[in-house]
Amino acid sequence: MSEQEVSSPARLTRKQRRAMGITIRNIKSKLKEMQESGELDGVDKSEYGPLVMTRLLQDNPKAFGDASQVGIDMDGILAFIEMLLPLILMLMKLFG
């Protein structure tokens, strides 16, 4: 993963990230929800990022549509979420 891919989501304003549901709290919530419902059973952890991103997109399609219209790099956002997932998984194990 290149530094450019990782830094792309930082170009989003806090308001844009919140409107799209890309917050650590929301990602953690979706991940926990998906684990409890069994959606992640048998899925490799490397696939969690795209699955969580898909769920965020399903929950808020208008925000993601608006983002693509103004030129926000969705691949960069996915790379950002994939970077956060190991940390979120670790925190979920520590704090339940």
C-alpha distances in whole Angstrom, upper triangle without the diagonal:
4,7,8,7,7,11,12,14,15,17,19,22,23,26,23,21,24,26,23,23,20,21,20,24,24,20,22,25,24,22,26,27,26,26,30,30,29,26,24,26,25,21,18,17,13,15,16,14,15,19,19,17,20,23,22,22,26,27,27,26,28,26,23,25,26,22,22,25,24,21,18,15,15,11,10,12,11,8,10,12,10,10,13,15,15,17,19,20,21,23,24,26,27,29,29
4,5,5,7,9,10,13,14,16,18,21,23,25,23,21,25,26,23,24,20,22,22,25,25,22,24,27,26,25,28,30,28,29,33,33,32,30,27,30,29,25,22,20,17,19,20,17,18,21,21,20,22,25,24,24,27,29,28,27,29,26,23,25,26,22,21,24,23,20,17,14,15,12,10,13,13,10,11,14,13,12,15,17,18,19,21,23,23,25,27,28,29,31,32
4,5,5,6,9,11,11,13,16,19,20,23,21,19,23,25,22,23,19,20,20,24,24,22,24,27,26,25,28,30,29,30,33,34,33,31,28,31,31,27,24,22,19,21,21,18,19,23,22,20,23,26,24,24,28,29,28,28,28,25,23,25,25,21,21,24,22,19,17,14,15,13,10,13,14,10,11,14,14,12,15,17,18,18,21,23,23,24,27,28,29,30,31
4,5,5,6,10,10,11,14,17,19,21,19,18,22,23,21,22,19,20,21,24,24,22,24,27,26,26,29,31,29,31,34,35,34,31,29,32,32,28,25,23,20,21,22,18,19,22,22,19,22,25,23,23,26,27,26,25,26,23,21,23,22,19,18,21,19,16,14,11,13,11,8,11,13,10,11,14,14,13,16,19,20,20,22,24,25,26,28,30,31,32,33
4,6,5,8,10,11,13,16,18,20,18,16,20,21,18,19,16,18,18,22,21,19,22,24,23,22,26,27,26,27,31,31,30,27,25,29,28,24,22,20,17,18,18,14,15,19,18,16,19,21,19,19,23,24,23,22,24,21,18,20,20,17,16,19,18,15,12,9,10,8,5,8,9,6,8,11,11,11,13,16,17,18,20,21,23,24,26,28,29,30,30
4,6,7,8,10,12,15,16,19,17,15,18,20,18,18,14,16,16,19,19,17,19,22,21,21,24,26,25,26,29,30,29,27,25,28,27,24,22,19,16,17,17,14,15,18,17,16,19,21,19,20,23,24,23,23,24,21,19,21,21,18,18,21,19,16,13,11,12,10,6,8,9,6,6,9,10,8,11,13,15,15,17,19,20,21,23,25,26,27,28
4,6,5,7,10,13,14,17,15,14,17,19,17,18,15,16,16,20,20,18,21,24,23,23,26,28,27,28,31,32,32,29,28,31,31,27,25,22,20,21,20,17,18,21,20,17,21,23,20,21,24,25,23,23,24,20,19,21,20,17,17,20,18,15,12,11,12,11,8,9,12,9,8,12,13,11,13,16,18,17,19,21,22,23,25,27,27,28,30
4,5,6,8,11,13,16,13,12,16,17,15,16,13,15,17,20,20,18,21,23,22,22,26,27,26,28,31,31,31,29,27,31,31,27,25,23,20,20,20,16,17,20,18,16,19,21,18,18,22,22,20,20,21,17,15,18,17,13,14,16,14,11,9,7,9,9,5,7,10,9,8,12,13,12,14,17,19,19,20,23,24,24,26,28,29,30,31
4,5,6,9,10,12,10,8,12,14,12,13,10,12,13,16,16,15,18,20,19,20,23,24,23,25,28,29,29,26,25,29,29,25,24,21,19,19,18,14,15,18,16,13,17,18,15,16,19,19,18,18,18,15,13,16,15,12,13,16,14,12,8,8,8,9,6,5,9,8,6,9,12,11,12,15,17,17,17,20,22,22,23,26,27,27,28
4,5,7,9,12,11,9,13,15,14,15,11,12,14,17,17,16,19,21,21,22,25,26,26,28,30,31,32,29,28,31,32,28,27,24,22,22,21,17,19,21,19,17,20,21,18,19,22,22,20,21,21,17,16,19,17,14,16,18,15,14,11,11,12,13,9,9,12,11,9,12,14,13,13,16,19,17,18,21,22,22,24,27,27,27,28
4,6,9,11,10,10,13,14,14,15,13,14,17,20,19,19,22,24,23,24,27,28,28,30,33,33,34,31,30,34,34,31,29,26,24,24,23,20,20,23,21,18,21,22,19,19,23,22,20,20,20,16,15,17,15,12,14,15,12,11,9,9,12,13,10,10,14,13,11,14,17,16,16,20,22,21,22,25,26,26,27,30,30,30,31
4,6,8,6,6,10,11,10,12,10,12,15,17,16,16,20,21,21,22,25,26,26,28,30,31,32,29,28,32,33,29,29,26,24,24,22,18,19,21,19,16,19,20,16,16,20,19,17,17,16,13,12,15,13,9,12,14,11,11,8,9,11,13,10,9,13,14,11,13,16,16,16,19,22,21,20,24,25,24,26,29,29,29,30
4,5,5,6,9,10,11,12,11,12,15,17,16,17,20,21,21,23,26,26,27,29,31,32,33,31,30,34,35,32,31,28,27,26,24,21,22,23,21,18,21,21,18,18,21,20,17,18,17,13,14,16,14,11,14,15,13,13,11,13,14,17,14,12,16,17,14,16,19,18,18,21,23,22,21,25,26,25,26,30,30,29,30
4,5,5,6,9,10,10,9,9,12,14,14,15,17,19,19,21,23,24,25,27,29,30,31,29,29,32,34,31,30,27,26,26,23,20,21,23,19,18,20,20,16,18,21,19,16,18,17,13,15,17,15,13,16,18,15,16,13,15,16,18,15,13,16,17,14,15,19,18,16,19,22,20,19,23,24,22,24,27,27,26,27
4,6,5,6,9,10,10,10,14,15,14,16,19,19,19,22,24,24,25,28,29,30,31,29,29,33,35,32,32,29,28,27,24,22,22,23,20,18,20,20,16,17,19,17,14,16,15,11,13,15,13,12,15,16,14,16,13,16,16,19,17,15,18,19,16,17,21,20,19,21,24,23,21,25,26,25,25,29,29,28,28
4,5,5,6,9,9,10,14,15,14,15,18,19,18,21,23,23,24,27,28,28,30,27,28,31,33,30,29,27,26,25,22,19,19,21,18,15,17,17,14,14,17,15,12,13,12,8,10,12,10,8,12,13,11,12,10,12,13,16,14,12,15,17,14,15,18,19,18,20,23,22,21,24,26,25,25,29,29,28,29
4,5,5,6,5,7,10,12,11,11,15,16,15,17,20,20,21,23,25,26,27,25,24,28,30,26,26,23,22,22,19,16,17,18,15,13,15,15,11,13,16,14,12,14,13,9,10,13,12,10,13,15,14,14,11,12,12,14,12,9,12,14,11,11,15,16,14,16,19,18,17,20,22,21,22,25,26,25,25
4,5,5,6,6,10,10,9,11,14,14,14,17,19,19,20,23,24,25,26,24,25,28,30,27,27,24,24,23,20,18,18,19,15,14,16,15,11,13,15,13,11,14,13,10,11,14,13,12,15,17,16,17,14,16,15,17,16,13,15,17,14,14,17,18,16,17,21,19,17,21,23,21,21,25,25,24,24
4,5,8,9,13,13,11,13,16,16,15,18,20,20,21,24,25,25,27,25,25,29,31,28,28,26,25,24,21,19,19,19,16,14,16,15,11,11,14,11,8,11,10,6,9,11,10,10,13,14,14,15,13,15,14,17,17,13,16,18,16,15,19,20,18,20,23,22,20,23,25,24,24,27,28,27,27
4,6,8,12,13,10,11,14,14,13,16,18,18,18,21,23,23,24,22,22,26,28,25,25,23,22,20,18,15,15,15,13,10,12,11,8,8,11,9,7,9,9,5,6,10,9,8,11,13,13,14,11,13,11,14,14,10,12,15,13,12,16,17,16,17,21,20,18,21,24,22,22,26,27,26,25
4,6,9,9,6,8,11,11,10,13,15,15,16,18,20,20,22,20,20,24,26,23,23,21,21,19,16,14,14,14,11,10,12,10,7,9,11,9,8,11,11,9,9,13,13,12,15,17,17,17,14,15,13,16,15,11,13,15,13,11,15,16,14,15,18,18,15,18,21,19,19,22,24,22,22
4,7,8,7,7,10,11,11,12,15,16,16,18,20,21,22,20,20,23,25,22,22,19,18,17,15,12,13,14,10,9,12,11,8,10,13,11,11,13,14,11,10,14,14,12,15,17,17,17,13,13,12,13,12,8,10,12,9,8,12,13,11,12,16,15,13,16,18,17,17,21,22,21,21
4,5,5,6,8,10,11,12,14,15,16,18,20,21,22,21,20,24,26,23,22,19,19,19,16,13,15,16,12,12,15,13,11,13,16,14,13,16,17,14,14,18,17,15,18,21,20,20,16,17,15,16,15,11,13,14,11,9,13,13,10,12,15,13,11,14,16,15,15,19,19,18,18
4,6,5,6,8,10,10,12,14,15,16,18,20,21,20,19,22,24,21,21,17,18,18,14,13,15,15,12,12,16,14,12,15,18,16,16,19,20,17,17,21,21,19,21,24,23,23,19,19,17,18,16,13,13,14,11,9,12,11,8,9,12,10,8,11,13,11,12,15,16,14,15
4,6,5,6,9,10,11,12,14,15,16,18,20,19,19,22,24,22,22,19,20,19,16,15,17,16,13,14,17,14,12,16,17,15,16,19,20,18,18,22,22,20,23,26,25,25,21,22,19,21,19,16,16,17,14,12,15,15,11,12,14,12,9,12,14,11,11,15,15,13,14
4,5,5,6,8,10,10,12,14,15,16,18,17,17,20,23,20,21,18,19,18,14,13,15,14,10,11,13,11,9,12,14,11,12,15,17,15,15,19,19,18,20,23,23,23,20,20,17,19,18,14,14,16,14,11,14,15,12,12,15,14,11,13,16,14,13,17,18,16,16
4,5,5,6,9,10,10,12,14,15,16,15,14,18,20,17,17,14,15,14,11,10,12,11,7,9,11,10,8,12,13,12,13,16,18,16,15,19,20,18,20,23,23,22,19,18,16,16,16,12,12,13,11,8,11,12,9,8,12,11,8,10,13,12,11,15,16,15,15
4,6,5,6,8,10,10,12,14,15,15,14,17,19,17,17,14,16,15,11,11,14,13,9,12,14,12,11,15,16,15,16,19,21,19,19,23,23,22,24,27,27,26,23,22,19,20,19,16,15,16,14,11,12,13,10,8,11,10,6,8,11,9,8,11,13,12,11
4,5,5,6,9,10,11,12,14,14,14,17,20,18,19,16,18,17,13,13,15,13,10,13,14,11,11,14,15,13,15,18,20,18,19,22,23,22,24,27,27,27,24,23,21,22,21,18,17,19,17,13,15,16,13,12,14,14,10,11,14,12,10,13,15,13,12
4,5,5,6,9,10,10,12,11,11,15,17,15,17,14,16,14,11,11,12,10,7,9,11,8,8,12,12,10,13,15,18,17,17,20,21,20,22,25,26,25,22,21,18,19,19,16,15,17,16,12,14,16,13,11,14,15,11,12,15,14,12,15,17,16,14
4,5,5,6,9,10,11,10,9,12,14,12,13,11,13,12,8,9,11,9,7,10,11,9,10,14,14,13,16,18,21,20,19,22,24,22,24,27,28,27,23,22,19,19,19,16,14,16,15,11,12,14,11,9,11,12,9,9,12,12,10,12,15,14,13
4,5,5,6,9,10,10,10,12,15,14,15,13,16,15,11,13,15,12,10,14,15,12,13,17,16,15,18,21,24,22,22,25,27,26,27,30,31,30,27,26,23,23,23,20,18,20,18,15,15,17,14,11,13,13,10,9,12,11,8,11,14,12,10
4,5,5,6,9,9,10,12,16,15,17,15,18,16,12,14,15,12,10,13,14,10,12,15,14,13,16,19,22,21,21,24,26,25,26,29,30,30,27,26,23,23,24,21,19,21,20,16,17,19,17,14,16,17,13,13,16,15,12,14,17,16,13
4,6,5,6,5,6,9,12,11,14,13,15,13,10,12,13,9,8,12,12,9,12,14,13,13,16,18,22,21,20,23,26,25,26,29,30,29,26,25,21,22,23,20,17,19,19,15,16,18,16,13,16,17,14,13,16,16,13,15,18,18,15
4,5,5,6,5,7,11,10,12,11,14,13,10,13,14,11,11,14,15,13,15,18,17,17,20,22,25,25,24,27,29,28,29,32,33,32,29,27,24,24,24,22,19,21,20,17,16,19,17,13,14,16,13,11,14,15,11,13,16,16,13
4,5,8,9,9,13,13,16,15,18,17,14,17,18,14,14,17,17,14,17,20,18,18,21,23,27,26,25,28,31,30,31,34,35,34,31,30,27,27,28,25,22,24,23,20,20,22,20,16,18,19,15,14,16,16,13,14,17,16,12
4,6,8,9,13,13,16,16,19,16,14,17,17,13,13,17,16,13,16,18,16,16,20,22,25,25,24,27,29,29,30,33,34,34,31,30,26,27,28,25,22,25,24,20,21,23,21,18,20,21,18,16,19,19,16,17,21,20,16
4,5,5,9,10,13,14,16,14,13,16,16,13,13,17,16,14,17,19,18,18,22,23,27,27,26,28,31,30,31,34,35,34,31,30,26,26,27,25,22,24,24,20,20,23,21,17,19,21,18,16,19,20,16,17,21,20,17
4,6,9,8,12,12,14,12,10,13,13,9,10,14,12,11,14,16,15,16,19,20,24,24,22,25,28,27,27,30,32,31,28,27,23,23,24,22,19,21,22,18,17,20,19,16,18,20,17,15,19,20,17,18,22,21,19
4,6,5,8,9,11,9,8,11,12,9,10,13,13,12,15,17,17,18,21,22,25,25,23,26,29,27,27,31,32,31,28,26,22,22,23,21,18,19,20,16,15,18,17,13,15,17,15,13,16,18,15,16,19,20,17
4,5,9,10,13,11,11,15,15,12,14,17,16,16,19,21,20,21,24,25,29,29,27,30,32,31,31,35,36,34,31,29,26,25,26,24,21,22,23,20,18,21,20,16,17,20,18,15,18,19,17,17,20,21,18
4,7,9,12,11,11,15,15,13,15,18,18,18,21,22,22,23,26,27,31,30,28,31,34,32,32,35,37,35,32,30,26,25,26,25,21,22,23,20,18,21,21,17,17,20,19,16,19,21,19,18,22,23,21
4,6,8,7,8,11,11,10,12,15,15,15,18,19,19,21,24,24,28,27,25,28,30,28,28,32,33,31,28,26,22,21,22,21,17,18,20,17,15,17,18,14,15,18,17,14,17,19,18,18,21,23,20
4,5,6,7,10,11,11,13,15,16,17,19,21,21,23,25,26,29,28,26,28,31,29,28,32,33,31,28,25,22,20,21,20,16,16,18,15,13,15,16,12,12,16,16,13,16,18,17,17,20,22,20
4,5,5,8,10,10,11,14,15,16,17,19,20,22,23,24,28,26,24,27,29,27,27,31,31,29,26,23,20,18,19,18,14,14,15,12,10,12,12,9,9,12,12,9,12,15,14,14,17,19,18
4,6,7,9,10,11,13,14,16,17,19,20,22,23,24,27,25,23,25,28,25,25,28,29,26,23,20,18,15,16,15,12,11,13,11,8,10,12,9,9,13,13,12,14,17,17,17,20,22,21
4,6,6,6,9,10,11,13,15,16,17,19,21,21,24,23,20,23,25,23,23,26,27,25,22,19,16,14,16,15,11,12,14,11,9,12,13,10,12,15,14,13,16,18,17,18,22,23,21
4,6,5,6,8,10,11,12,14,15,16,18,19,22,21,19,22,24,22,22,26,27,25,22,19,16,15,16,14,10,12,12,9,8,11,11,8,10,13,11,10,14,15,14,16,19,20,18
4,5,5,6,9,10,11,12,14,15,17,17,20,18,16,19,21,19,19,23,23,21,18,16,12,11,12,10,7,8,9,6,5,8,9,7,10,12,11,11,15,16,16,18,20,21,20
4,6,5,6,9,10,10,12,14,15,15,18,17,14,17,20,17,17,21,22,20,17,15,11,10,12,10,7,9,11,8,8,12,12,11,14,16,15,15,18,20,19,21,24,24,23
4,5,5,6,9,10,11,12,14,15,18,18,15,18,21,19,19,23,24,22,19,18,14,14,15,13,10,13,14,10,10,14,14,11,14,17,15,14,18,19,18,20,23,23,21
4,5,5,6,9,10,11,12,14,17,16,14,17,19,17,18,22,22,21,18,17,13,13,14,12,9,12,12,8,9,12,11,9,13,14,12,13,16,17,15,18,21,20,19
4,5,5,6,9,10,11,11,14,13,10,14,16,14,14,18,19,18,15,13,10,10,12,9,7,10,10,8,9,12,12,11,15,16,14,15,19,19,18,21,23,23,22
4,5,5,6,9,10,10,13,13,11,13,16,15,15,18,20,19,16,15,11,12,14,12,10,13,14,11,12,16,16,14,18,19,17,18,22,22,21,23,26,25,24
4,5,5,6,9,10,13,13,12,14,17,16,17,20,21,21,18,18,14,15,17,14,12,15,15,12,14,17,16,14,18,19,16,17,21,21,19,22,24,23,22
4,5,5,6,8,11,10,9,12,14,13,15,17,18,18,16,15,12,14,15,11,11,14,14,11,13,16,15,14,18,18,16,17,21,20,19,22,24,23,22
4,5,5,5,9,8,6,9,12,11,12,15,16,16,14,14,11,13,15,12,11,15,15,13,15,18,17,17,20,21,19,21,24,24,23,26,28,27,26
4,6,6,9,10,9,11,14,14,15,17,19,20,18,18,14,16,18,15,14,18,18,16,18,21,20,19,22,23,21,22,25,25,23,26,29,28,26
4,6,9,9,10,12,14,15,16,18,20,20,18,19,16,18,19,16,16,19,19,16,18,21,19,19,22,23,20,21,25,24,22,25,27,26,24
4,6,6,7,9,10,11,13,15,16,17,15,17,14,17,18,15,15,19,18,16,19,21,20,20,24,24,21,23,26,25,24,27,29,28,27
4,6,5,6,9,10,11,12,15,16,14,15,13,16,17,15,15,19,19,17,20,22,22,21,25,26,24,25,29,28,27,30,32,31,30
4,5,5,6,9,10,11,13,14,14,16,14,18,19,16,17,21,20,19,22,24,23,24,28,28,26,28,31,30,29,33,34,33,32
4,5,5,6,9,10,11,13,11,13,12,16,16,13,15,18,17,17,20,22,21,21,25,25,23,26,29,27,27,31,32,31,30
4,5,5,6,9,10,11,9,10,9,12,13,11,12,16,15,15,17,20,19,20,24,24,22,24,28,27,27,30,32,31,30
4,5,5,6,9,10,10,12,10,14,15,14,15,18,18,18,21,23,23,23,27,28,26,28,31,31,30,34,35,34,34
4,6,5,7,9,9,12,12,15,16,14,16,19,19,19,22,24,23,25,28,28,27,29,32,31,31,35,36,35,35
4,5,5,6,5,8,8,12,12,11,13,16,15,16,19,20,20,22,25,25,24,27,30,29,29,32,34,33,33
4,5,5,5,7,7,11,12,11,13,16,16,17,19,21,22,23,26,27,26,28,31,31,31,34,36,35,35
4,6,8,10,11,14,15,15,17,20,20,21,23,25,25,27,30,30,29,32,35,34,34,38,39,38,38
4,6,9,11,14,14,14,17,19,19,20,23,24,24,26,29,29,29,31,34,33,34,37,38,38,38
4,6,9,11,11,12,15,16,17,18,20,22,22,24,28,28,28,30,32,32,33,36,37,37,37
4,6,9,8,8,11,13,13,15,17,18,19,21,24,24,24,26,29,28,29,32,33,33,33
4,5,5,7,9,10,11,13,14,16,17,19,22,22,22,25,27,27,28,31,32,32,32
4,5,5,6,9,10,11,12,14,15,17,20,21,20,22,25,25,26,28,30,30,30
4,5,5,6,9,10,10,12,14,15,18,20,20,21,24,25,25,28,29,30,30
4,5,5,6,9,10,11,12,14,17,18,18,20,22,23,24,27,28,28,29
4,5,5,6,9,10,11,12,15,16,16,18,20,21,22,24,26,26,26
4,5,5,6,9,10,11,14,15,15,16,19,20,20,23,25,25,25
4,5,5,6,9,10,12,14,14,16,18,19,20,22,24,25,25
4,5,5,6,9,11,12,12,15,16,17,18,21,22,22,23
4,5,5,6,9,10,10,12,14,15,16,18,20,20,20
4,5,5,8,10,10,11,13,15,16,17,19,20,20
4,6,7,8,9,11,12,14,15,17,18,20,20
4,6,5,6,9,10,11,12,14,16,16,17
4,5,5,6,8,10,10,12,14,15,15
4,5,5,6,9,10,11,12,14,15
4,5,5,6,9,10,11,12,13
4,5,5,6,9,10,10,11
4,5,5,6,9,10,10
4,5,5,6,9,10
4,5,5,6,8
4,5,5,5
4,6,5
4,6
4
